[in-house]
């Protein structure tokens, strides 16, 4: 095993880590958007209820 192999392994590990974090952030962002939409819908229902 030479230096090039070690560097290639580290680069591959770093790319995998970056991809894993990207998927994690995307999942969190999707959950956040769903939560915001649910809260917004509840707010609109409450406003409509108070008007009638």
KARA-V624307 format. One record per helix or strand of 3 or more residues. SS is the DSSP state (@ for helix, = for strand). FROM is the first residue (numbers start at 0). LEN is the number of residues. Records with the same first field share a line. If there is no record, write none. Layout:
SS: FROM-LEN / FROM-LEN
This chain:
@: 2-49
